Amino acid sequence: MFYTYRSKRTTWRTVLFNIISVLTTFAMFLIDPVSSRSGESAALSIMFVILAGCVLSILFAFVVYRTSDEKKGWATIGLLFTLFNASVIAYFIWIGISLV
């Protein structure tokens, strides 16, 4: 009979989405200094972290934007980081394919 109004709020999904996307961006920027100091084995593990973070970030983007009671302001910041990460990865894949 009576419908209660549920206000939109920021949940753990948005916070985790932002944390994953920002940490993936930091890993992208720090891969060169870390690999030059420690060697190629560390760079390979950081590349796997970057790819896993990008995939998780894209999955969380779908989850957060499909939820109706979620605020979208903070999620938009995470989406911008995710789009930046995906575009950088796509650019380097494109350069790698065109060099072959």
C-alpha positions as CSV (number, residue, x, y, z in Angstrom):
1,M,0.0,0.0,0.0
2,F,2.6,2.5,1.0
3,Y,5.9,2.6,-0.8
4,T,8.9,3.8,1.1
5,Y,11.4,5.9,-0.8
6,R,14.9,4.4,-0.8
7,S,17.5,7.1,-1.2
8,K,20.5,6.5,-3.4
9,R,23.7,5.9,-1.6
10,T,27.3,5.0,-2.2
11,T,28.0,1.4,-1.4
12,W,31.0,-0.9,-1.2
13,R,30.7,-1.7,-4.9
14,T,31.4,1.9,-5.9
15,V,34.3,2.2,-3.4
16,L,35.9,-1.1,-4.6
17,F,35.3,-0.1,-8.3
18,N,37.2,3.2,-7.7
19,I,40.0,1.5,-5.7
20,I,40.6,-1.2,-8.4
21,S,40.6,1.4,-11.2
22,V,43.0,3.7,-9.4
23,L,45.4,1.0,-8.4
24,T,45.4,-0.3,-12.0
25,T,46.3,3.2,-13.2
26,F,49.1,3.4,-10.6
27,A,50.4,0.0,-11.7
28,M,50.5,1.2,-15.3
29,F,52.5,4.3,-14.4
30,L,54.9,2.4,-12.1
31,I,55.6,-0.6,-14.4
32,D,58.7,1.0,-16.0
33,P,60.5,2.2,-12.8
34,V,59.8,-1.1,-11.0
35,S,60.9,-3.2,-13.9
36,S,64.1,-1.2,-14.4
37,R,65.0,-1.6,-10.7
38,S,64.0,-5.2,-10.1
39,G,64.1,-7.0,-13.4
40,E,61.7,-8.5,-16.0
41,S,60.1,-11.0,-13.6
42,A,58.5,-8.2,-11.6
43,A,57.3,-6.5,-14.8
44,L,55.5,-9.7,-15.9
45,S,53.7,-10.0,-12.6
46,I,52.7,-6.3,-12.8
47,M,51.4,-6.8,-16.3
48,F,49.2,-9.6,-15.0
49,V,47.9,-7.4,-12.2
50,I,47.1,-4.6,-14.8
51,L,45.2,-7.0,-17.0
52,A,43.3,-8.5,-14.0
53,G,42.5,-5.1,-12.6
54,C,41.2,-3.9,-16.0
55,V,38.9,-6.9,-16.3
56,L,37.7,-6.5,-12.7
57,S,37.2,-2.8,-13.2
58,I,35.1,-3.4,-16.4
59,L,33.0,-6.0,-14.5
60,F,32.4,-3.6,-11.6
61,A,31.4,-0.9,-14.0
62,F,28.6,-3.1,-15.3
63,V,27.5,-4.1,-11.7
64,V,27.6,-0.5,-10.4
65,Y,25.7,1.1,-13.3
66,R,23.1,-1.7,-13.4
67,T,22.2,-1.1,-9.7
68,S,19.4,1.3,-9.4
69,D,19.9,2.4,-5.8
70,E,23.6,3.4,-6.4
71,K,24.9,7.0,-6.7
72,K,26.6,7.4,-10.0
73,G,28.8,10.4,-9.2
74,W,31.8,8.5,-7.7
75,A,31.2,5.6,-10.1
76,T,31.7,8.0,-13.0
77,I,35.2,8.8,-11.7
78,G,36.0,5.1,-11.7
79,L,34.6,4.7,-15.1
80,L,36.9,7.5,-16.5
81,F,39.9,5.7,-15.0
82,T,38.7,2.4,-16.5
83,L,38.2,3.9,-19.9
84,F,41.7,5.5,-19.7
85,N,43.2,2.1,-18.7
86,A,41.4,0.2,-21.5
87,S,42.4,2.8,-24.1
88,V,46.1,2.7,-23.1
89,I,46.0,-1.1,-23.3
90,A,44.3,-1.1,-26.6
91,Y,46.8,1.5,-28.0
92,F,49.8,-0.7,-27.0
93,I,48.1,-3.8,-28.4
94,W,47.5,-1.9,-31.7
95,I,51.1,-0.7,-31.8
96,G,52.3,-4.2,-31.1
97,I,50.2,-5.7,-33.9
98,S,51.2,-3.1,-36.4
99,L,55.0,-3.7,-35.7
100,V,54.7,-7.4,-36.6
